[in-house]
Amino acid sequence: MKIRTKICGITRPEDALAAAEAGADAVGLVFYSKSKRAVMAAQAKEIAAVLPPFVSVVALFVNEQSDVIREILHQVPIDVIQFHGDEDDDFCRQFDRPYLKAVRVQTPADITAALRDFADARAVLFDAFVHGSYGGTGHTFDWTILPEKLNGHWILSGGLNAENVADALRVTHAQAVDVSSGVESAAGVKSPEKMAAFMAAVQAFQAA
């Protein structure tokens, strides 16, 4: 099975195009004002407009009001919503879109609880826990705490880059990965070379 990839924190149309050309399956747009990678609706529309067919647009929210989310969904062609805060399953399910739920991992119990509590999610995304942060930190977590067999779809995130993604895939057997800061030249500015190298590393691992 192909390893799926998402490049998150896209802020410019040219970066979205470069991600798609490198082979990414999805791009992530961050609608969280405290993030260095935050976008507004008009900016997000420009990014989505340049993407070729079959590259999914994922909107990331952190503890946002439901009416704000609905307004963005009305303005921007969003395929999947990613919730990165303290939202529960009932909140996540109300928007008539497939959703991903990010969980900041500290213990194996966090993993099993997330898969149980968000059984309706399209996938659960496992990210590193950094106090006071909701993601995009560039930190990894201890991949060895992931059980060998997990029920449900899940995504590996947190501190991935071209240099460590093969090791991450080898240890975790992940079928989907999410990268943000690991393919940047500056916060919110993606490097075409780093995105291409990341995708090449994923593809080389899969071909091995």
ZIRATA-V93700 format. One record per residue. PHI is phi in whole degrees, -180 to 180 (none if undefined). PSI is psi in whole degrees, -180 to 180 (none if undefined). NEAR is the number of other C-alpha atoms within 12 Angstrom. Layout:
[[PHI,PSI,NEAR] [PHI,PSI,NEAR]]
//
This chain:
[[none,137,10] [-64,138,18] [-81,120,29] [-84,147,29] [-133,141,41] [-127,134,41] [-107,116,53] [-103,162,46] [77,30,44] [-73,133,51] [-124,-7,38] [-135,142,34] [-56,-40,28] [-65,-31,21] [-72,-37,37] [-63,-43,43] [-63,-43,32] [-64,-37,32] [-64,-44,45] [-65,-42,33] [-65,-31,25] [-73,-18,30] [113,11,32] [-64,143,40] [-84,-24,32] [-153,153,40] [-122,149,49] [-111,135,46] [-114,126,48] [-97,115,42] [-105,65,40] [-141,109,32] [-62,-24,18] [-81,-7,18] [-83,146,27] [-69,-13,25] [-112,20,32] [-68,144,28] [-126,157,32] [-97,168,27] [-60,-44,28] [-62,-42,22] [-63,-42,24] [-64,-39,35] [-62,-41,27] [-64,-40,25] [-67,-48,37] [-62,-34,37] [-66,-26,22] [-90,-10,25] [-75,142,30] [-74,167,22] [-59,150,16] [74,9,14] [-103,116,32] [-77,147,33] [-107,121,42] [-111,127,40] [-101,126,46] [-104,129,44] [-126,151,41] [-129,106,31] [51,43,25] [-88,154,27] [-69,144,19] [-63,-36,20] [-68,-32,14] [-66,-44,19] [-61,-45,32] [-62,-38,23] [-66,-41,19] [-66,-41,31] [-63,-31,28] [-71,-33,17] [-91,-31,19] [-120,135,28] [-75,91,28] [-100,132,36] [-92,-39,29] [-141,143,32] [-105,137,42] [-115,121,46] [-100,124,45] [-117,12,37] [-111,-135,29] [-107,25,21] [-66,147,26] [-100,174,25] [-61,-40,26] [-59,-43,18] [-64,-44,27] [-66,-29,37] [-84,-6,24] [-82,-4,19] [-105,8,26] [56,39,19] [-137,149,25] [-58,146,27] [-133,152,37] [-111,144,40] [-120,119,47] [-84,139,44] [-130,128,42] [-87,113,37] [-87,129,33] [-120,-36,24] [-138,163,22] [-58,-30,22] [-63,-33,17] [-61,-36,25] [-70,-52,36] [-66,-37,26] [-65,-40,20] [-65,-43,35] [-66,-31,32] [-76,-47,21] [-77,-21,23] [-122,49,33] [-63,-23,25] [-85,-7,25] [-68,148,33] [-63,-34,26] [-166,157,35] [-103,134,42] [-105,123,39] [-97,120,46] [-123,167,41] [-75,145,32] [-88,121,28] [-130,121,20] [-55,129,12] [82,4,12] [-125,148,23] [-111,26,33] [124,174,41] [69,27,41] [-90,-18,28] [82,8,26] [-97,144,28] [-95,168,30] [-119,175,27] [-72,100,24] [-62,-24,32] [-71,-12,20] [-82,-8,20] [-72,126,30] [-60,153,21] [-63,-36,16] [-123,126,15] [-124,137,23] [-86,122,18] [107,166,23] [-83,141,28] [-149,161,38] [-128,137,37] [-95,132,44] [-142,175,46] [100,99,38] [71,18,32] [-78,149,44] [-157,-180,37] [-64,-27,32] [-80,-29,21] [-114,-5,26] [-67,-34,39] [-64,-44,29] [-62,-41,21] [-61,-44,32] [-67,-37,34] [-65,-42,20] [-74,-41,20] [-99,-21,27] [61,30,28] [-63,145,37] [-105,-1,31] [-152,140,33] [-132,153,44] [-131,128,50] [-130,146,46] [-138,-80,46] [-65,-25,35] [-70,-8,39] [-124,31,38] [-111,151,34] [-95,-23,16] [-159,164,17] [-58,119,23] [86,-5,29] [-115,111,30] [-82,147,33] [-98,117,31] [-55,-37,27] [-67,-42,22] [-70,-37,29] [-64,-44,41] [-63,-41,30] [-66,-39,28] [-63,-48,37] [-64,-38,39] [-64,-38,25] [-66,-41,30] [-64,-46,39] [-67,-38,25] [-66,-40,19] [-63,-43,25] [-66,-34,22] [-79,-18,12] [-68,none,10]]
//
